[in-house]
C-alpha cells in the first residue's frame, strides 16, 4: 500500500477487478460474518433497484452474489439458490427461507 508507493516514488496504485471477490478489502477485516454479508448484499441490491428500477437488468448484479456470499457453512448452496433469483423480492425470500 502506502509504503510501497513511497518506497518506489509512485503516484499511487490501483486495485483491479479482484476487489469484486472481497468487497471488504479496504477495511482490513477478514472475518466478515454471514449476517453482515447477507445484509450487505440486500443493501447493494436495494440501492441498485432504487437507482435503476426496471431500466437495467437485475441479472447484471448477480456477479456480486459470489462476492458477498461465501466463507460460511451453507454458502455454496445459498449462492446457487440466489443465482436463480430474478428480482430483489426473490433474493429476500430466499435469504429469509434459509433462516437468515
WOGI-V572591 format. One record per pair of residues at least 12 apart in sequence whose ideal C-beta (glycine too) atoms are under 6 Angstrom apart, sorted by the first residue. I is the first residue (numbers start at 1). J is the second residue. D is the distance in whole Angstrom. If there is no record, write none. Layout:
i & j & d
I & J & D
I & J & D
//
This chain:
i & j & d
20 & 67 & 5
21 & 67 & 6
23 & 67 & 5
34 & 72 & 4
37 & 68 & 5
38 & 95 & 6
38 & 100 & 5
40 & 68 & 6
41 & 68 & 4
44 & 64 & 6
45 & 88 & 5
45 & 91 & 6
48 & 61 & 5
49 & 88 & 5
58 & 86 & 6
62 & 83 & 6
65 & 79 & 6
65 & 82 & 5
78 & 98 & 6
81 & 94 & 5
82 & 94 & 6
//
